Amino acid sequence: MGLRLPPLALAIALATTLALGGGTACSRHAGDEPHASNTLETRSSDAPATTSATTTATPSDPPEHSAKPMDDSTFFSVPLNDYGRSACSPTFDDRSQVGLRIAAPSTIDLATHEVFPLCGTLRLQARFIAGLGHDPIEVLTVVVVNKSENLSLSFNLRPDKEPIESPELSEQPGSSESPDLSDFDESDIRENYLNVDLHDFSPELEALGVGEYTVYVTLTDLQSNTVEIEVVDSREAKP
């Protein structure tokens, strides 16, 4: 009987060792699980910020600069060359968003309307606006591409039609004219609006007349959504 005790003791010791070893493995696994989960959550929470910064849409989210469609008649019923909020002003779904959005009629018939309406909403941080040193509407650049003629036009929305250089956010730090941007809260967001007839700011555009156009606006490194507009003249339609 004395010879059987060592095997039994050995078996008990072996079982104890395996149990302890298994517990250690489970402990490491349990400890790794939250770490892996935290990594995934961090990437998930970072993803929207990247999408917002690059204005790149995912299949589940609409593009940041997408403009909600509205009836064409809306654009011809609002006062043009006016800079207040109107029925054609694009909106932002998220009040924390900043950027540029524009809207325009899908079709302009020169037989009934001799204007080229464009409406826009600029949601910008007060700090950004102060760094511009100008009214953001004045330094906004409108880009119009006539796809029919493969011709591109760009101009500012200034009554005198004198183009001015779009500024960089790099005022001389020692200049008395440079605002202290640290005084502005990043959550302080301002809205500017435009409702304009582009013909009044670009005679070249008015001269082009009938055609297919793509329009967008830029401000420093910001760019709006694009809108597609077809200009027709029903008076020229074949009987």
C-alpha positions as a printed NumPy array, in Angstrom:
array([[  0.   ,   0.   ,   0.   ],
       [  2.904,   2.272,   0.76 ],
       [  4.004,   1.968,  -2.846],
       [  0.649,   3.286,  -4.142],
       [  0.803,   6.553,  -2.254],
       [  3.373,   8.326,  -4.434],
       [  1.349,   7.784,  -7.636],
       [ -1.752,   9.104,  -5.894],
       [  0.125,  12.072,  -4.489],
       [  1.647,  12.624,  -7.888],
       [ -1.782,  12.517,  -9.507],
       [ -3.139,  15.036,  -7.013],
       [ -0.162,  17.316,  -7.51 ],
       [ -0.508,  17.039, -11.295],
       [ -4.233,  17.836, -11.173],
       [ -3.549,  20.823,  -8.928],
       [ -0.856,  22.089, -11.276],
       [ -3.141,  21.767, -14.315],
       [ -5.942,  23.564, -12.504],
       [ -3.662,  26.379, -11.549],
       [ -2.264,  26.574, -15.046],
       [ -5.766,  26.646, -16.537],
       [ -6.759,  29.431, -14.146],
       [ -3.786,  31.508, -15.204],
       [ -4.653,  31.079, -18.894],
       [ -8.253,  32.096, -18.253],
       [ -7.076,  35.092, -16.25 ],
       [ -4.91 ,  36.273, -19.112],
       [ -7.74 ,  35.74 , -21.579],
       [-10.171,  37.621, -19.397],
       [ -7.634,  40.405, -19.021],
       [ -7.057,  40.565, -22.776],
       [-10.749,  40.767, -23.664],
       [-11.363,  44.281, -22.266],
       [ -8.154,  45.491, -23.862],
       [ -9.269,  44.264, -27.282],
       [-12.718,  45.746, -26.754],
       [-11.273,  49.103, -25.736],
       [ -9.134,  49.174, -28.861],
       [-12.154,  48.618, -31.066],
       [-14.17 ,  51.261, -29.26 ],
       [-11.358,  53.791, -29.652],
       [-11.172,  53.214, -33.381],
       [-14.922,  53.429, -33.651],
       [-15.029,  56.723, -31.766],
       [-12.175,  58.083, -33.872],
       [-13.842,  57.192, -37.178],
       [-16.485,  59.955, -37.217],
       [-13.831,  62.602, -36.557],
       [-11.822,  61.392, -39.547],
       [-14.927,  61.291, -41.707],
       [-15.881,  64.818, -40.664],
       [-12.401,  66.172, -41.282],
       [-12.069,  64.665, -44.707],
       [-15.781,  65.084, -45.609],
       [-15.694,  61.489, -46.853],
       [-18.992,  59.678, -46.468],
       [-19.57 ,  56.112, -45.339],
       [-22.502,  54.077, -46.715],
       [-24.431,  54.584, -43.459],
       [-23.832,  58.329, -43.166],
       [-24.735,  61.078, -45.665],
       [-21.865,  63.245, -46.938],
       [-21.157,  66.197, -44.69 ],
       [-21.687,  68.635, -47.546],
       [-24.813,  67.003, -48.966],
       [-27.588,  69.525, -49.649],
       [-31.207,  68.568, -49.161],
       [-33.146,  68.873, -52.432],
       [-35.851,  71.517, -52.657],
       [-38.319,  72.559, -55.315],
       [-36.826,  74.683, -58.105],
       [-39.537,  77.3  , -57.696],
       [-38.159,  78.137, -54.238],
       [-35.02 ,  79.658, -55.735],
       [-36.984,  81.999, -57.983],
       [-39.236,  83.228, -55.18 ],
       [-36.588,  84.559, -52.763],
       [-34.978,  88.01 , -53.034],
       [-31.572,  87.654, -54.695],
       [-28.363,  89.478, -53.808],
       [-29.615,  89.315, -50.243],
       [-27.515,  87.97 , -47.372],
       [-30.069,  86.842, -44.842],
       [-31.503,  83.412, -44.135],
       [-34.139,  82.449, -46.695],
       [-36.349,  79.597, -47.827],
       [-33.511,  78.281, -50.005],
       [-30.782,  78.391, -47.338],
       [-29.228,  74.916, -46.92 ],
       [-29.302,  73.483, -43.407],
       [-26.953,  71.365, -41.309],
       [-28.351,  68.321, -39.538],
       [-25.817,  68.556, -36.719],
       [-25.568,  71.939, -35.012],
       [-21.945,  71.236, -34.133],
       [-20.962,  70.909, -37.797],
       [-19.028,  73.612, -39.594],
       [-18.507,  74.079, -43.313],
       [-20.029,  75.426, -46.507],
       [-23.244,  74.31 , -48.15 ],
       [-24.912,  75.561, -51.295],
       [-28.141,  74.907, -53.155],
       [-29.446,  75.85 , -56.59 ],
       [-32.264,  74.925, -58.96 ],
       [-31.694,  71.801, -61.021],
       [-32.998,  73.578, -64.129],
       [-33.033,  77.215, -65.227],
       [-35.195,  78.1  , -68.219],
       [-33.998,  81.38 , -69.707],
       [-37.382,  81.81 , -71.345],
       [-38.96 ,  82.443, -67.953],
       [-36.006,  83.304, -65.698],
       [-32.977,  85.389, -66.586],
       [-31.195,  84.77 , -63.308],
       [-28.73 ,  82.139, -62.071],
       [-29.712,  81.682, -58.395],
       [-27.337,  80.292, -55.804],
       [-28.103,  80.01 , -52.104],
       [-25.601,  79.149, -49.414],
       [-25.024,  78.715, -45.716],
       [-21.626,  79.174, -44.101],
       [-21.248,  77.705, -40.595],
       [-17.86 ,  78.782, -39.308],
       [-16.136,  79.107, -35.979],
       [-15.864,  82.711, -34.79 ],
       [-12.147,  82.079, -34.383],
       [-11.87 ,  81.079, -38.049],
       [-13.778,  84.185, -39.183],
       [-11.567,  86.46 , -37.09 ],
       [ -8.49 ,  84.891, -38.645],
       [ -9.769,  85.665, -42.134],
       [ -9.616,  89.393, -41.562],
       [-12.531,  89.825, -44.003],
       [-16.222,  89.137, -44.231],
       [-16.298,  85.446, -45.263],
       [-18.824,  86.185, -48.014],
       [-16.415,  88.65 , -49.619],
       [-13.525,  86.186, -49.809],
       [-15.636,  83.233, -50.822],
       [-14.708,  81.92 , -54.265],
       [-17.417,  80.607, -56.581],
       [-16.319,  78.032, -59.129],
       [-18.576,  77.355, -62.108],
       [-17.737,  74.659, -64.633],
       [-19.584,  74.669, -67.949],
       [-19.42 ,  70.99 , -68.861],
       [-20.836,  71.637, -72.314],
       [-17.98 ,  73.995, -73.235],
       [-15.368,  72.45 , -70.903],
       [-14.829,  75.905, -69.445],
       [-14.237,  76.899, -65.818],
       [-14.932,  80.288, -64.232],
       [-14.084,  81.491, -60.722],
       [-15.   ,  84.776, -59.066],
       [-15.763,  86.454, -55.738],
       [-19.155,  87.718, -54.632],
       [-18.26 ,  91.39 , -54.611],
       [-20.527,  94.03 , -56.137],
       [-17.593,  95.717, -57.877],
       [-16.608,  92.325, -59.336],
       [-13.015,  92.984, -58.339],
       [-11.434,  89.63 , -57.372],
       [ -9.499,  89.565, -54.131],
       [ -7.07 ,  86.951, -52.955],
       [ -8.504,  84.366, -50.61 ],
       [ -6.556,  84.806, -47.372],
       [ -4.605,  82.253, -45.401],
       [ -5.113,  81.908, -41.681],
       [ -1.635,  83.203, -40.955],
       [ -1.808,  86.811, -39.832],
       [  1.461,  88.286, -38.606],
       [  1.542,  87.445, -34.89 ],
       [  2.986,  90.832, -33.927],
       [  0.594,  92.899, -36.026],
       [ -1.766,  95.203, -34.17 ],
       [ -4.442,  94.26 , -36.728],
       [ -4.221,  90.569, -35.897],
       [ -6.863,  89.401, -33.427],
       [ -5.904,  87.216, -30.498],
       [ -7.495,  83.983, -31.685],
       [ -7.089,  82.415, -28.258],
       [ -9.904,  84.681, -27.059],
       [-12.444,  82.741, -29.12 ],
       [-14.216,  79.649, -27.864],
       [-14.128,  76.778, -30.376],
       [-17.805,  76.123, -29.69 ],
       [-18.689,  79.669, -30.833],
       [-20.081,  79.003, -34.334],
       [-21.523,  81.722, -36.575],
       [-23.746,  81.414, -39.629],
       [-23.631,  83.556, -42.767],
       [-26.04 ,  83.315, -45.671],
       [-26.07 ,  84.224, -49.328],
       [-28.836,  84.335, -51.929],
       [-27.311,  85.647, -55.121],
       [-27.751,  85.87 , -58.851],
       [-24.408,  84.699, -60.226],
       [-25.022,  86.608, -63.456],
       [-24.522,  89.829, -61.48 ],
       [-21.028,  88.759, -60.464],
       [-19.848,  87.142, -63.69 ],
       [-20.836,  88.608, -67.072],
       [-18.888,  85.733, -68.643],
       [-21.257,  83.239, -67.043],
       [-24.288,  85.111, -68.312],
       [-22.824,  85.136, -71.82 ],
       [-22.382,  81.358, -71.834],
       [-26.122,  80.817, -71.626],
       [-27.492,  77.35 , -72.307],
       [-25.456,  74.424, -71.015],
       [-24.79 ,  71.999, -68.19 ],
       [-23.027,  73.442, -65.153],
       [-21.356,  72.234, -61.97 ],
       [-21.045,  74.796, -59.171],
       [-19.245,  74.803, -55.82 ],
       [-17.647,  77.373, -53.514],
       [-14.377,  77.451, -51.591],
       [-13.02 ,  79.395, -48.634],
       [ -9.324,  78.894, -47.826],
       [ -9.088,  75.088, -47.521],
       [-12.841,  74.534, -47.168],
       [-14.978,  73.363, -50.075],
       [-18.738,  73.053, -50.311],
       [-20.873,  70.364, -51.845],
       [-21.36 ,  70.584, -55.611],
       [-24.634,  71.276, -57.396],
       [-25.57 ,  70.355, -60.946],
       [-27.584,  72.871, -62.961],
       [-28.927,  72.642, -66.491],
       [-29.626,  75.936, -68.219],
       [-32.109,  75.652, -71.071],
       [-34.101,  78.004, -73.256],
       [-37.517,  76.63 , -74.134],
       [-37.87 ,  79.3  , -76.824],
       [-35.218,  77.441, -78.791],
       [-37.004,  74.103, -78.515],
       [-38.009,  72.476, -81.736],
       [-41.765,  72.647, -82.506]])
